[in-house]
């Protein structure tokens, strides 16, 4: 098959979503498909390159030229409306690549929608977040999980998040373009049951299939060259490990409160970016190591004793959980979003209520006091990760492609849609 991925960022502009796009693209090439990626250009990057057989096109957009719109110059996001310059460049790439499948992953899809009928391609949309119903994509309002969209509520919330100048047009455009998207997408792929539920897919008659993220087949085999200088910074004794942005959303404040109540705890290591809401003061014996290369993070998991994912917002999936379990580490995670799809409470770790430092403290104390329990849970986690490896998940994606090619496009039709679960049911 000829497949074209649409992703606003691609390596080396990297995060969990971007890593999934890269991993999926490379795995599909290995399985004999032709894969191209269309992404946004950033300074210092080539406009075209080959990434292990994946053809990567970096295109420019009008919005990305307006640097003042973005708080992070190195991550200038796609807009929730068609960008004329992006659309023109995308049309050229489509003419060159002739994709049968266009697989989108974020708002870059909006610049493809006017081209869908002309392209004759089928459209798959992976939902990595809650953008189908939430303009700020997190489904969080005033620091707590949102109960659902509402006109006045969403306008106010988006204005608080993006600023009044951007918040209102972003919200209105996301709603309008979302309506167009719903008619054009041939299959939605939410990454967890929580994403399907909170994006209102269930009962909507929109076609969807839950297909979770995966660990690439060669991750365990990757070389550790170049990681020694990072690993030398880790404590010599056992340590607890948190990987992610040091933000309130990720539960850093809850983690600090729980950690401060432990009696003579092992060191707590944090690997991730400081954010605007990162606490200024850290508890004693907490080590911050900033952002690390992916392979160094994987090695850090192997040397840790317990993984901590205390998010206070509904995480869509949590690839970091898989990386911890792949290393044979028990995980303590919040019972929110897609995390319960991965962490089996009492078997591969513990699930605790969100924003509950006392429950997190108790789970930590139980694991710290029982090395045998940590070992059993770690081994159970390693066995469970097999369900989330490329050789299990990528064939499910291929099957979706084959099915929608056989069925034909929904564009311009109102046929009855299919709902199904796959992989996440386990």
RAGI-V348952 format. One line per field, one symbol per residue. ss: DSSP state (a for helix, b for strand, c for the rest). Layout:
# RAGI-V348952
ss: ???
This chain:
# RAGI-V348952
ss: cbbbbbcccccccccaaaaaaaaaaaaaaacccbbbbbbbcccccccbbbbccbbbbbbccaaaacaaaccccccccccccccaaaaaaaaaaaaaacccbbbbccaaaaaaaccaaaaccbbbbbbccccccccccccbbccbbcccccaaaaaaaaaaaacaaaaaaaaaaaaaaaaaaaaaccbbbbccaaaaaacccccccccbbbccccbccccccccccccaaaacccccccbbbbbccbcccccaaaaaaaaaccccccbbbbbccbcccccccccccbbbcccccaaaaaaaaaaccbbbbcccccccccaaaaaaaacccbbbbbccccaaacccbcccbbbbccccaaaaaaaaaaaaccaaaaaaaaaaaaaaaaaabaaaaaaaaaaaaaaaaaacccccccccccbbbccccc
